[in-house]
Every structure is written in C-alpha cells, then in structure tokens.
Amino acid sequence: MPSEVSIEIFVPLEFHQFISAAILRLKYTSQNLQAVKTANGVRLHGFADMVTQNIEREVTYQIYREKIFQETLTMRQNLYQMLVM
C-alpha cells in the first residue's frame, strides 16, 4: 500500500540545469508524487510504493540520465546525419 512521503533531495549545483527535464520524466514514472525544483535540488510530496531511499535513487538516476542525453545529443545528431547521407 502506498505511503505518504515528503522529502527534499539535495542535487549538486552542476546538475541543476537537468532537474526540470528529469521532473517531467518523474511525472510519468511516479504519477502519485509531485516534484518541485528548489534552490537546493528537488522536493517530492505525495504517495509512493517505494521507500525513501529508492525514491532518491530514482530522482538521481533521472537527473543523470538527462545530463547524458543532453551532452550526447550533438554527437547522436551528427551520427544520424552521416547515416542518411
């Protein structure tokens, strides 16, 4: 049974630019949690089937996933262009 959670997850400053996109992904994967970007990271409130440690791991994973996506976008676009030529 889902339990109510309210946690704030600290995110290092160098990852803050990726938080908004990660929150969008979290809305899909964790529909019962409301995520908000804060000055120090992400605040989550709502109901979850996961324990707090797993929620924090999921948030961190989504932020890092977005970082990798954005950093490799140009490379993937260039590779695609080479394939279609």
VOZA-223105 format. One line per 3 residues: number of its first residue (from 1); for each residue z, y, x of N, C-alpha, C. Coordinates in steps of 0.2 Angstrom, whole numbers, always signed. Example, Ala and Ser with C-alpha at 12.3 -4.5 7.8 and 13.67 -1.06 7.14 Angstrom:
VOZA-223105
1) +39 -28 +66 +39 -22 +62 +39 -16 +66; +35 -11 +64 +36 -5 +68 +39 +0 +64 $
//
This chain:
VOZA-223105
1) +0 -6 +4 +0 +0 +0 +0 +6 +4; -4 +11 +3 -4 +17 +7 +2 +21 +7; +4 +24 +13 +10 +28 +13 +8 +35 +15 $
4) +12 +40 +13 +11 +47 +14 +12 +48 +21; +7 +52 +24 +8 +54 +31 +7 +62 +32; +10 +65 +36 +9 +72 +38 +10 +72 +46 $
7) +5 +73 +49 +6 +73 +57 +1 +78 +60; +3 +81 +65 -1 +85 +69 -3 +82 +76; -9 +82 +78 -11 +78 +84 -13 +84 +89 $
10) -10 +84 +94 -12 +88 +100 -19 +86 +103; -24 +91 +103 -30 +90 +106 -31 +95 +112; -32 +92 +118 -33 +97 +124 -39 +102 +122 $
13) -38 +108 +125 -42 +114 +123 -49 +112 +125; -51 +109 +130 -58 +107 +131 -62 +103 +126; -58 +100 +122 -61 +96 +116 -61 +100 +110 $
16) -59 +106 +109 -58 +109 +103 -65 +111 +100; -70 +112 +104 -77 +113 +101 -79 +107 +97; -77 +101 +98 -79 +95 +94 -75 +93 +88 $
19) -70 +97 +87 -65 +95 +82 -68 +95 +75; -72 +101 +73 -75 +102 +67 -80 +96 +65; -84 +94 +69 -88 +88 +68 -84 +82 +67 $
22) -79 +81 +71 -75 +75 +70 -72 +75 +64; -69 +80 +61 -66 +81 +55 -71 +79 +49; -77 +81 +50 -82 +78 +45 -83 +71 +45 $
25) -83 +68 +51 -83 +60 +51 -77 +57 +48; -71 +60 +49 -65 +58 +47 -65 +58 +39; -68 +63 +36 -68 +63 +29 -71 +57 +26 $
28) -76 +55 +29 -80 +49 +27 -76 +42 +28; -73 +42 +34 -69 +36 +36 -62 +35 +33; -59 +41 +32 -52 +41 +29 -52 +46 +23 $
31) -54 +44 +18 -55 +49 +12 -49 +51 +9; -43 +48 +10 -37 +50 +7 -33 +54 +12; -36 +56 +17 -32 +61 +22 -36 +67 +22 $
34) -32 +73 +22 -35 +79 +23 -34 +81 +30; -39 +83 +34 -39 +85 +41 -40 +93 +41; -36 +96 +45 -37 +103 +46 -37 +105 +53 $
37) -41 +109 +56 -41 +111 +63 -36 +116 +64; -32 +115 +69 -26 +120 +70 -27 +123 +77; -23 +128 +79 -23 +131 +86 -22 +125 +91 $
40) -18 +120 +90 -16 +115 +95 -20 +109 +94; -24 +108 +89 -28 +102 +88 -29 +100 +80; -27 +95 +77 -28 +93 +71 -22 +91 +67 $
43) -22 +94 +61 -16 +92 +56 -19 +88 +51; -16 +82 +49 -18 +77 +44 -12 +77 +39; -14 +77 +33 -9 +76 +27 -13 +71 +22 $
46) -9 +67 +19 -12 +63 +14 -9 +56 +14; -13 +51 +12 -11 +44 +11 -15 +40 +16; -12 +35 +19 -16 +31 +24 -13 +24 +24 $
49) -18 +19 +25 -16 +12 +26 -14 +11 +33; -16 +15 +37 -14 +14 +44 -7 +17 +46; -5 +15 +52 +1 +18 +55 -1 +24 +58 $
52) +4 +28 +60 +3 +35 +63 -1 +34 +69; +1 +29 +73 -2 +28 +80 -9 +26 +79; -11 +22 +74 -18 +21 +73 -22 +27 +71 $
55) -19 +31 +67 -22 +37 +64 -24 +42 +70; -19 +42 +74 -20 +47 +80 -26 +44 +85; -26 +38 +85 -31 +34 +89 -38 +36 +86 $
58) -38 +35 +80 -45 +36 +76 -47 +43 +77; -43 +48 +76 -44 +55 +77 -47 +56 +84; -43 +54 +89 -45 +55 +96 -52 +52 +97 $
61) -53 +46 +94 -60 +42 +95 -65 +46 +92; -64 +49 +86 -70 +53 +83 -71 +59 +87; -66 +63 +90 -67 +69 +94 -71 +67 +100 $
64) -69 +62 +103 -73 +60 +110 -80 +57 +108; -81 +54 +102 -87 +52 +100 -92 +58 +99; -89 +63 +96 -93 +69 +95 -95 +72 +102 $
67) -90 +72 +106 -92 +75 +113 -97 +71 +116; -97 +65 +116 -103 +61 +119 -109 +62 +116; -109 +63 +109 -115 +64 +105 -118 +70 +107 $
70) -114 +76 +108 -117 +82 +109 -119 +83 +117; -116 +80 +121 -118 +80 +128 -124 +76 +130; -126 +71 +126 -131 +67 +127 -137 +68 +123 $
73) -137 +73 +118 -142 +75 +113 -148 +77 +117; -148 +81 +122 -154 +83 +125 -158 +78 +129; -154 +73 +132 -157 +68 +135 -160 +63 +130 $
76) -157 +62 +125 -160 +57 +120 -166 +60 +117; -166 +67 +116 -172 +70 +113 -178 +70 +118; -176 +71 +125 -181 +70 +130 -184 +63 +130 $
79) -180 +58 +130 -182 +51 +130 -187 +50 +124; -185 +52 +118 -189 +51 +112 -196 +55 +113; -196 +61 +116 -202 +64 +117 -207 +60 +122 $
82) -204 +57 +127 -208 +53 +131 -211 +47 +128; -207 +44 +123 -210 +38 +120 -215 +40 +115; -215 +46 +112 -220 +47 +107 -227 +50 +110 $
85) -226 +52 +116 -232 +55 +119 -237 +50 +121 $
//
